[in-house]
Amino acid sequence: MTNVTPQELPAFADAQSFRAWRSDPPRWLPIALDIARGHGFDSRSPQVFPTGTNLVVGLDDRLILKIFPPLLRAQFVSERGSLTQLAGRLHLPIPEIVAEGERDGWPYLIITRLSGTLGSEVWPLLSEAQKERVLRQIGETIAAVQRAPLGSLGRIEPRWDEFMRRQMQGCRSRHERLGLAPKFLAGLDELLREAAELIPMDAPPVILIGEYIPENFLLACHDGEWSLGGLFDFGDVLMGWRDYDLLGPSAFMAAGRPGRVRSLLEGFGYSKLDFALKRRLMALMLLHRASDLNSHICIEGWQEKANDLVELQDLIWPG
């Protein structure tokens, strides 16, 4: 690694070594800026974004460069396909692709930079009414994304039925490893047996972003009213059953508040929250590719407030 020239992106055998290298921007920022100059963008004050998965640099207040390591090429395919497919189809801004290319086997995108404030910075400060307003808009946005035709995204692997079966097979071991309380693990096998019937496996798939969470959207304030101002980060897109995208806002934002849950679901298009829907959402939450209930359910003291998975689903989705 010490022999790598400033103009060459190295090869990595695993994600851990890549993350260590990424955490030292002086090793790769000159290469990023050289890529930008190659497209006619000369950044004098670049902004490195330290979080996230890939190499991300703000070139100025208008443009962002995202460079994807070869081992994460699937994220490039997902991001590029999503931005192309959803362009002009949503009621809120998403980044536009300005340029793209490849350097030393690393694909990259130069995209427009959205205006607004990162959701995670503002969300805790909003009033309850404002939170319900934003959650309704998130539900509407999820529905709008899912109305878009799949286009090239329809070729993204894995297929929904394959993905679900794999998640079901590894579900118990995953949650045991993550320390889910025994009282919840006790009902897991029963829920997994029901899951194949609860979750449509062969219904026409829709575009699933997978992470409608405050870290991935921007909020804008007009006359004291906060609204959803932009959506970004499409690197983990999946095709599948529509309810899957309700899980992020349910876990991270709704916090078991009836008004918030109702706003999210009504924005999405659900007028009725019955046992079957709660049960399906509970199953999907446990099967989500990033599922970790202990870290992701933002309801204070939820482990003590519920005695089993049925009580937990009522706690997360009251009503």
C-alpha positions as CSV (number, residue, x, y, z in Angstrom):
1,M,0.0,0.0,0.0
2,T,2.9,2.4,0.7
3,N,3.9,2.2,-3.0
4,V,0.6,3.4,-4.3
5,T,1.0,6.7,-6.3
6,P,-1.3,9.6,-5.6
7,Q,-3.0,9.0,-8.9
8,E,-3.8,5.3,-8.5
9,L,-6.6,3.8,-6.6
10,P,-5.5,0.6,-4.9
11,A,-7.2,-2.8,-4.8
12,F,-8.6,-4.2,-1.5
13,A,-9.3,-7.8,-0.6
14,D,-11.9,-7.0,2.0
15,A,-14.2,-4.2,3.3
16,Q,-12.2,-3.9,6.6
17,S,-9.0,-2.9,4.8
18,F,-10.9,-0.5,2.6
19,R,-12.6,1.2,5.6
20,A,-9.2,1.7,7.2
21,W,-7.8,3.3,4.1
22,R,-10.9,5.5,3.6
23,S,-10.6,6.8,7.1
24,D,-7.4,8.6,6.1
25,P,-8.6,11.1,3.5
26,P,-5.1,12.5,2.6
27,R,-4.4,9.1,1.0
28,W,-7.3,9.4,-1.5
29,L,-8.5,13.0,-1.6
30,P,-5.8,14.0,-4.3
31,I,-7.2,11.3,-6.5
32,A,-10.8,12.4,-6.0
33,L,-9.8,16.0,-6.9
34,D,-7.9,14.8,-10.0
35,I,-11.1,12.9,-11.1
36,A,-13.1,16.2,-10.6
37,R,-10.5,18.2,-12.6
38,G,-10.8,15.6,-15.4
39,H,-14.4,16.6,-15.8
40,G,-13.7,20.3,-15.6
41,F,-14.5,20.8,-11.9
42,D,-11.7,22.4,-9.9
43,S,-12.5,22.3,-6.2
44,R,-10.6,24.7,-4.0
45,S,-12.4,23.9,-0.8
46,P,-13.4,20.2,-0.9
47,Q,-15.6,18.8,1.9
48,V,-14.9,15.2,2.9
49,F,-18.0,13.3,4.3
50,P,-16.5,10.9,6.9
51,T,-19.6,8.8,7.4
52,G,-21.1,6.4,4.8
53,T,-19.7,3.5,2.9
54,N,-17.9,5.0,-0.1
55,L,-15.6,7.9,-0.8
56,V,-17.7,11.0,-0.8
57,V,-16.5,14.6,-1.4
58,G,-18.3,17.8,-1.7
59,L,-16.6,19.6,-4.5
60,D,-18.4,22.9,-3.9
61,D,-21.9,23.9,-2.8
62,R,-23.4,22.5,-6.0
63,L,-21.7,19.1,-6.6
64,I,-20.7,15.9,-4.9
65,L,-18.3,13.2,-6.1
66,K,-19.0,9.6,-5.0
67,I,-16.3,7.0,-5.7
68,F,-17.2,3.3,-5.2
69,P,-14.6,0.6,-4.5
70,P,-14.8,-2.4,-6.8
71,L,-16.0,-4.6,-4.0
72,L,-19.0,-2.3,-3.7
73,R,-19.8,-2.0,-7.4
74,A,-23.3,-3.2,-6.7
75,Q,-23.9,0.1,-4.8
76,F,-22.8,2.1,-7.8
77,V,-25.2,0.1,-10.0
78,S,-28.0,0.7,-7.5
79,E,-27.3,4.4,-7.1
80,R,-26.8,5.1,-10.8
81,G,-29.9,3.1,-11.8
82,S,-32.1,4.7,-9.1
83,L,-31.1,8.3,-9.9
84,T,-31.7,7.6,-13.6
85,Q,-35.0,5.8,-13.1
86,L,-36.5,8.2,-10.6
87,A,-35.4,11.4,-12.3
88,G,-38.5,13.7,-12.8
89,R,-40.8,11.2,-11.2
90,L,-40.9,12.5,-7.6
91,H,-42.4,15.5,-6.0
92,L,-39.2,16.3,-4.1
93,P,-35.6,16.7,-5.3
94,I,-33.1,13.9,-5.6
95,P,-29.5,14.3,-6.9
96,E,-29.0,14.5,-10.7
97,I,-26.1,12.8,-12.4
98,V,-23.7,15.3,-13.9
99,A,-20.9,13.0,-14.9
100,E,-19.8,9.4,-14.4
101,G,-16.8,7.2,-15.1
102,E,-14.3,4.8,-13.8
103,R,-10.8,5.1,-12.4
104,D,-8.5,2.1,-11.8
105,G,-11.6,-0.1,-11.7
106,W,-13.5,2.2,-9.3
107,P,-16.7,3.6,-10.7
108,Y,-17.8,7.1,-9.7
109,L,-20.6,9.5,-10.0
110,I,-20.6,13.3,-9.9
111,I,-24.1,14.4,-8.7
112,T,-25.8,17.6,-7.8
113,R,-25.8,18.6,-4.2
114,L,-29.3,19.1,-2.6
115,S,-30.1,22.1,-0.4
116,G,-31.6,21.7,3.1
117,T,-30.7,20.4,6.5
118,L,-29.8,16.8,7.3
119,G,-32.9,15.2,8.8
120,S,-30.9,13.7,11.7
121,E,-29.9,17.2,12.8
122,V,-33.4,18.6,12.9
123,W,-35.7,15.7,13.7
124,P,-35.2,15.7,17.5
125,L,-36.0,19.4,17.6
126,L,-39.3,19.2,15.8
127,S,-42.7,19.6,17.5
128,E,-45.0,16.6,17.5
129,A,-47.2,18.2,14.9
130,Q,-44.2,18.8,12.7
131,K,-43.0,15.2,13.1
132,E,-46.4,13.9,12.0
133,R,-46.3,16.2,9.0
134,V,-42.9,15.0,7.9
135,L,-43.9,11.3,8.4
136,R,-46.9,11.8,6.2
137,Q,-44.7,13.2,3.5
138,I,-42.3,10.3,3.9
139,G,-45.2,7.9,3.4
140,E,-46.2,9.8,0.3
141,T,-42.7,9.7,-1.0
142,I,-42.3,6.0,-0.5
143,A,-45.6,5.5,-2.4
144,A,-44.3,7.8,-5.2
145,V,-41.1,5.9,-5.5
146,Q,-43.0,2.6,-5.7
147,R,-45.2,3.9,-8.5
148,A,-42.1,4.3,-10.7
149,P,-41.4,1.6,-13.3
150,L,-38.5,-0.6,-12.4
151,G,-36.5,-0.1,-15.7
152,S,-33.0,-1.4,-15.4
153,L,-33.4,-1.8,-11.6
154,G,-35.5,-4.9,-12.3
155,R,-32.3,-6.7,-13.0
156,I,-30.8,-6.1,-9.5
157,E,-30.1,-9.2,-7.5
158,P,-31.2,-10.9,-5.3
159,R,-34.8,-11.5,-6.4
160,W,-37.3,-10.8,-3.6
161,D,-38.3,-14.4,-3.0
162,E,-34.6,-15.5,-2.9
163,F,-33.8,-12.6,-0.5
164,M,-36.7,-13.4,1.8
165,R,-35.9,-17.1,2.0
166,R,-32.3,-16.3,2.8
167,Q,-33.3,-13.9,5.5
168,M,-35.7,-16.4,7.0
169,Q,-33.0,-19.0,7.2
170,G,-30.6,-16.8,9.0
171,C,-33.1,-14.9,11.1
172,R,-32.9,-16.8,14.4
173,S,-29.1,-17.0,14.4
174,R,-28.8,-13.3,13.6
175,H,-31.0,-12.1,16.4
176,E,-29.4,-14.5,18.9
177,R,-26.0,-13.1,18.0
178,L,-27.3,-9.5,18.4
179,G,-28.7,-10.3,21.8
180,L,-32.4,-10.1,21.3
181,A,-34.1,-11.0,24.6
182,P,-35.3,-14.6,25.1
183,K,-38.9,-13.6,25.5
184,F,-38.9,-12.2,22.0
185,L,-36.8,-15.1,20.5
186,A,-39.4,-17.4,22.0
187,G,-42.0,-16.3,19.4
188,L,-39.7,-16.0,16.5
189,D,-40.1,-19.5,15.0
190,E,-43.9,-19.1,15.0
191,L,-43.7,-15.8,13.3
192,L,-41.2,-17.1,10.7
193,R,-43.7,-20.0,9.9
194,E,-46.4,-17.4,9.3
195,A,-44.1,-15.1,7.3
196,A,-44.3,-17.0,4.1
197,E,-48.0,-16.4,4.1
198,L,-47.9,-12.9,5.5
199,I,-45.3,-11.6,3.1
200,P,-46.2,-11.8,-0.7
201,M,-43.3,-13.6,-2.4
202,D,-44.3,-13.4,-6.0
203,A,-46.4,-10.1,-6.2
204,P,-45.2,-7.6,-8.8
205,P,-42.1,-6.0,-7.2
206,V,-41.6,-2.3,-6.5
207,I,-38.5,-0.1,-5.9
208,L,-37.4,-0.4,-2.3
209,I,-34.9,2.2,-1.0
210,G,-34.6,0.3,2.3
211,E,-33.4,3.3,4.4
212,Y,-36.0,6.1,4.8
213,I,-34.2,7.3,7.9
214,P,-33.2,10.8,9.0
215,E,-29.6,10.3,7.9
216,N,-30.8,9.9,4.3
217,F,-33.1,12.9,3.7
218,L,-33.0,16.7,4.0
219,L,-35.6,18.9,5.6
220,A,-36.4,22.5,4.6
221,C,-38.1,25.2,6.6
222,H,-40.5,27.7,5.1
223,D,-42.4,30.1,7.4
224,G,-41.7,28.0,10.4
225,E,-43.0,24.8,8.8
226,W,-40.5,22.0,8.2
227,S,-41.0,19.8,5.2
228,L,-39.2,17.0,3.4
229,G,-36.7,18.7,1.2
230,G,-34.7,16.0,-0.5
231,L,-33.8,12.4,-0.7
232,F,-30.4,10.9,-1.3
233,D,-28.3,7.7,-0.9
234,F,-29.7,5.0,-3.2
235,G,-26.9,2.5,-2.8
236,D,-28.9,-0.4,-1.3
237,V,-32.0,-0.5,-3.5
238,L,-33.9,-3.7,-3.7
239,M,-36.9,-4.9,-5.6
240,G,-39.7,-6.4,-3.6
241,W,-42.9,-6.1,-1.5
242,R,-43.9,-2.5,-0.8
243,D,-44.3,-2.7,3.0
244,Y,-40.6,-3.3,3.5
245,D,-39.9,0.5,3.2
246,L,-42.2,1.4,6.1
247,L,-39.7,-0.2,8.5
248,G,-37.1,2.5,8.7
249,P,-39.4,5.3,9.6
250,S,-41.4,3.0,11.9
251,A,-38.4,2.1,13.9
252,F,-36.3,5.3,13.9
253,M,-39.0,8.0,13.8
254,A,-42.5,7.0,14.7
255,A,-41.4,5.8,18.2
256,G,-44.7,4.1,18.8
257,R,-46.7,7.4,18.8
258,P,-50.2,6.8,17.4
259,G,-50.3,10.1,15.6
260,R,-46.9,9.5,13.9
261,V,-47.8,6.0,12.9
262,R,-51.1,7.0,11.5
263,S,-49.5,9.9,9.5
264,L,-46.9,7.6,8.0
265,L,-49.4,4.9,7.0
266,E,-52.0,7.3,5.7
267,G,-49.3,9.1,3.6
268,F,-48.3,5.7,2.2
269,G,-51.9,4.8,1.4
270,Y,-53.0,2.6,4.3
271,S,-56.2,3.6,6.0
272,K,-56.5,0.6,8.2
273,L,-54.0,-0.8,10.7
274,D,-55.2,-4.3,11.5
275,F,-53.5,-7.3,13.1
276,A,-52.4,-8.8,9.8
277,L,-50.6,-5.6,8.8
278,K,-48.9,-5.3,12.2
279,R,-47.9,-9.0,12.0
280,R,-46.5,-8.6,8.5
281,L,-44.5,-5.4,9.5
282,M,-43.2,-7.2,12.6
283,A,-42.0,-10.1,10.4
284,L,-40.4,-7.8,7.9
285,M,-38.7,-5.8,10.6
286,L,-37.0,-9.0,11.9
287,L,-36.1,-10.0,8.4
288,H,-34.7,-6.6,7.2
289,R,-31.2,-6.9,5.9
290,A,-30.0,-4.4,8.6
291,S,-32.3,-5.7,11.4
292,D,-31.1,-5.1,14.9
293,L,-34.0,-4.4,17.2
294,N,-31.9,-3.5,20.2
295,S,-30.3,-0.6,18.3
296,H,-33.1,0.5,16.0
297,I,-36.3,0.7,17.9
298,C,-36.5,4.2,19.2
299,I,-39.1,3.7,22.0
300,E,-37.7,4.3,25.4
301,G,-37.9,1.1,27.6
302,W,-39.5,-1.0,24.9
303,Q,-37.8,-4.2,26.2
304,E,-39.7,-3.8,29.4
305,K,-43.0,-2.6,27.9
306,A,-43.6,-5.7,25.8
307,N,-43.5,-9.4,26.9
308,D,-43.5,-11.0,23.4
309,L,-43.5,-10.2,19.7
310,V,-47.3,-9.7,19.6
311,E,-47.1,-7.0,22.4
312,L,-44.1,-5.6,20.6
313,Q,-45.9,-5.1,17.3
314,D,-48.7,-3.4,19.2
315,L,-46.1,-1.1,20.8
316,I,-44.4,-0.2,17.6
317,W,-47.6,0.2,15.5
318,P,-50.4,1.2,18.0
319,G,-53.9,1.6,16.9
